[in-house]
Amino acid sequence: MAKSAVLEDPTVDWITQALAALETAALTGKPFDAHTLTLGGLPNPPHPAMWGPLFKEAARAKIIRKVGVHESERPSRSRGLCRVWMGASA
């Protein structure tokens, strides 16, 4: 039996998509940030505060590692600083 649209949790679906996008970016060996993931097709999260825990858990799992910070290219961030990541094996 399918779930009603009202009962579906968009947060779970976004987390699944985000982890896949993050792992794909990590395998490229190139630096990336959250905006890079959205440019690659990942939709923005249901809540903007979901970015931090996503990257934190991926770093704890040794999927990614911090390599620096830069000014965000995301228009809504007004050039605020954001972390830059790479795959942990890169």
SULURUR-V651908 format. One line per field, one symbol per residue. phi: phi as a letter, one per 30 degrees, with the letter a starting at -180 (. if undefined). A space follows every 50 residues. Layout:
phi->???
This chain:
phi->.dddedddcdddddddddddddddddddicdabddeddddjddddebedd dedddddddddidbbdblbaddcdedchiddbdcbbeddd
